[in-house]
Amino acid sequence: MQTFSIQRSAGFLAIFHALLFFVPLGVLGAAIGWPANLDLPAAHNLPLMLTQSASIKLGYSVYLVYSLLFFL
């Protein structure tokens, strides 16, 4: 019975981890057009970063959590 609970928890964590990948993509994509904006010059991206700093912090914070969960 204990093994089933651990397997179920691991399954939920794997699904959560997979879905969490799309959060930074959605947040950063809506805020600054990431990853398409990586090809644009700094003169275009820096003003976007200044105006969308809260969304950028949120997006990269979730991306950090996603990366740390990869090692669990």
C-alpha positions as a Python dict, from the first residue, in 0.01 Angstrom:
ca = {
    (1, 'M'): (0, 0, 0),
    (2, 'Q'): (286, 238, 80),
    (3, 'T'): (445, 176, -261),
    (4, 'F'): (125, 275, -439),
    (5, 'S'): (116, 604, -248),
    (6, 'I'): (477, 681, -338),
    (7, 'Q'): (415, 595, -703),
    (8, 'R'): (104, 812, -709),
    (9, 'S'): (294, 1103, -550),
    (10, 'A'): (576, 1061, -800),
    (11, 'G'): (325, 1056, -1084),
    (12, 'F'): (158, 1376, -967),
    (13, 'L'): (497, 1542, -925),
    (14, 'A'): (595, 1440, -1279),
    (15, 'I'): (273, 1582, -1422),
    (16, 'F'): (312, 1903, -1221),
    (17, 'H'): (672, 1933, -1339),
    (18, 'A'): (570, 1887, -1702),
    (19, 'L'): (292, 2146, -1678),
    (20, 'L'): (516, 2389, -1490),
    (21, 'F'): (739, 2407, -1797),
    (22, 'F'): (473, 2603, -1986),
    (23, 'V'): (425, 2873, -1719),
    (24, 'P'): (749, 3065, -1790),
    (25, 'L'): (691, 3030, -2161),
    (26, 'G'): (346, 3182, -2129),
    (27, 'V'): (444, 3457, -1885),
    (28, 'L'): (762, 3561, -2065),
    (29, 'G'): (605, 3517, -2405),
    (30, 'A'): (320, 3750, -2317),
    (31, 'A'): (544, 4006, -2146),
    (32, 'I'): (841, 4035, -2382),
    (33, 'G'): (782, 3796, -2670),
    (34, 'W'): (1031, 3541, -2538),
    (35, 'P'): (1199, 3341, -2697),
    (36, 'A'): (1144, 3522, -3029),
    (37, 'N'): (1286, 3844, -2886),
    (38, 'L'): (1629, 3687, -2842),
    (39, 'D'): (1707, 3770, -3204),
    (40, 'L'): (1618, 4137, -3161),
    (41, 'P'): (1871, 4407, -3071),
    (42, 'A'): (1914, 4537, -2717),
    (43, 'A'): (1762, 4871, -2819),
    (44, 'H'): (1433, 4688, -2861),
    (45, 'N'): (1458, 4451, -2564),
    (46, 'L'): (1587, 4678, -2288),
    (47, 'P'): (1283, 4910, -2283),
    (48, 'L'): (1059, 4603, -2273),
    (49, 'M'): (1255, 4468, -1979),
    (50, 'L'): (1212, 4794, -1790),
    (51, 'T'): (838, 4810, -1843),
    (52, 'Q'): (774, 4439, -1784),
    (53, 'S'): (1017, 4376, -1497),
    (54, 'A'): (756, 4221, -1263),
    (55, 'S'): (645, 3969, -1526),
    (56, 'I'): (1006, 3887, -1611),
    (57, 'K'): (1087, 3821, -1244),
    (58, 'L'): (783, 3597, -1212),
    (59, 'G'): (862, 3406, -1531),
    (60, 'Y'): (1225, 3345, -1445),
    (61, 'S'): (1139, 3257, -1083),
    (62, 'V'): (903, 2986, -1205),
    (63, 'Y'): (1171, 2874, -1449),
    (64, 'L'): (1415, 2848, -1157),
    (65, 'V'): (1168, 2637, -958),
    (66, 'Y'): (1119, 2417, -1264),
    (67, 'S'): (1494, 2371, -1296),
    (68, 'L'): (1537, 2288, -927),
    (69, 'L'): (1253, 2033, -938),
    (70, 'F'): (1440, 1857, -1216),
    (71, 'F'): (1695, 1738, -959),
    (72, 'L'): (1439, 1598, -712),
}
